[in-house]
Amino acid sequence: MREQLRMSGVSESVVDDAVLILSELLSNACRHGRPLGAGEIGTGEIRAAWRIDATGRLTVEVTDGGGPTRPVPATPSVTARGGRGLNIISALAQAWGVRDGAAGEVTVWVTVACGPRHDDFATRVAPPAIDFSTAFDDLHP
């Protein structure tokens, strides 16, 4: 994917975002989805695809056999070992969603702008709402 996007003239920062998005989608499909054609021995698979449309938007998608629940962003605890993938994707993407296929397959798609990033990842992810301004007021009478 990385090489194909570079050869298509996609900026390095967008390539990095797309590779991370693909990694998260594949991880979620492996962890939560069923392989396609799982009823037939040896035919189970997960499909990944990406394309740049005429408007310059990059779409990355992963298709699997669906899972017991719909993909939704989680709210993991600070110490949780997982559950942040769709939140990361939401921060990097222009849009994302889930499409159901007629044969029972489920595709999660993500659209990313191919132009240069206008802001840093850190500014796109909302910081926690913690106010430390009065946290130590009781220590100083």
C-alpha positions in Angstrom: 0.0 0.0 0.0 2.7 2.4 1.0 4.6 2.1 -2.2 1.5 2.3 -4.4 0.3 5.4 -2.7 3.8 7.0 -3.0 3.9 6.2 -6.7 0.5 7.9 -7.1 1.9 11.1 -5.6 0.2 10.9 -2.3 2.0 13.0 0.4 4.0 11.1 3.0 1.9 12.3 5.9 -1.3 11.0 4.2 0.5 7.7 3.3 1.4 7.3 7.0 -2.2 8.0 8.0 -3.5 5.5 5.4 -1.1 2.7 6.6 -2.1 3.3 10.2 -5.8 3.2 9.2 -5.3 0.0 7.2 -3.5 -1.6 10.2 -6.3 -0.7 12.6 -9.0 -2.0 10.2 -7.2 -5.3 9.6 -6.6 -5.7 13.4 -10.3 -5.1 14.1 -11.3 -7.5 11.3 -9.0 -10.3 12.7 -10.1 -9.7 16.3 -13.8 -9.1 15.9 -14.9 -10.3 12.4 -15.4 -13.6 10.8 -13.4 -14.6 7.7 -15.3 -14.4 4.4 -16.5 -17.8 3.3 -15.8 -19.3 6.8 -18.3 -22.0 6.2 -16.0 -23.6 3.6 -12.7 -25.1 4.9 -9.7 -23.1 3.7 -11.6 -20.3 2.0 -11.8 -17.8 4.8 -10.2 -14.5 4.1 -10.3 -10.8 4.8 -10.1 -8.3 1.9 -8.4 -4.9 1.9 -8.6 -2.3 -0.8 -7.8 1.3 -1.4 -8.4 3.8 -4.2 -8.1 7.5 -5.0 -11.2 9.0 -6.6 -11.5 11.8 -9.1 -11.8 14.4 -6.3 -8.5 13.3 -4.8 -10.0 11.5 -1.8 -8.3 8.3 -0.7 -10.7 5.5 0.5 -9.3 2.5 2.5 -11.6 -0.4 3.2 -11.5 -3.8 4.8 -14.2 -6.5 4.3 -14.8 -9.5 6.4 -17.7 -11.9 7.2 -19.1 -9.6 10.0 -19.1 -10.1 13.7 -21.4 -10.3 16.7 -21.6 -6.5 17.0 -21.3 -3.4 14.7 -18.1 -1.5 14.7 -18.4 1.5 17.0 -15.8 3.6 18.7 -15.2 2.5 22.3 -14.5 4.5 25.5 -11.7 2.4 27.0 -10.3 3.1 30.4 -6.9 4.7 30.7 -5.3 1.3 31.6 -7.2 -0.7 28.8 -4.9 -2.6 26.4 -7.1 -1.9 23.4 -10.3 -0.3 22.2 -8.8 2.9 20.7 -8.6 1.9 17.0 -11.8 3.5 15.8 -11.1 6.6 17.8 -7.7 6.9 16.1 -9.4 6.3 12.7 -12.0 9.0 13.5 -9.2 11.5 14.3 -7.4 10.8 11.0 -10.3 10.4 8.6 -12.6 12.8 6.9 -15.4 10.2 7.2 -15.8 6.5 7.9 -18.7 4.0 8.0 -19.9 0.5 7.7 -21.5 -1.0 4.6 -23.3 -4.4 4.6 -23.1 -6.7 1.5 -25.8 -9.0 0.2 -23.7 -12.1 1.0 -23.4 -11.2 4.7 -20.0 -9.5 4.3 -19.3 -6.2 6.2 -17.0 -3.5 4.9 -15.6 -0.7 7.0 -14.5 2.2 4.8 -12.5 5.3 5.7 -12.0 8.4 3.5 -8.8 10.4 3.9 -7.9 13.6 2.0 -4.9 13.2 -0.2 -3.9 16.9 0.1 -1.4 18.0 2.7 -2.4 17.8 6.4 -3.6 21.2 7.7 -3.1 20.4 11.3 -1.1 18.1 13.4 -2.6 14.8 14.8 -2.3 16.2 18.3 -4.6 19.1 17.5 -7.2 16.8 15.9 -7.6 14.6 19.0 -9.4 16.4 21.8 -7.4 16.5 25.1 -9.0 15.1 28.2 -11.2 17.6 30.1 -9.1 17.8 33.2 -8.7 21.1 35.0 -5.5 21.2 37.1 -5.8 24.9 37.9 -7.4 24.3 41.3 -6.1 20.8 42.1 -3.5 22.0 44.5 -5.3 25.0 46.0 -6.0 23.1 49.2 -2.3 22.6 49.8 -1.6 26.3 50.2 -3.9 28.0 52.7 
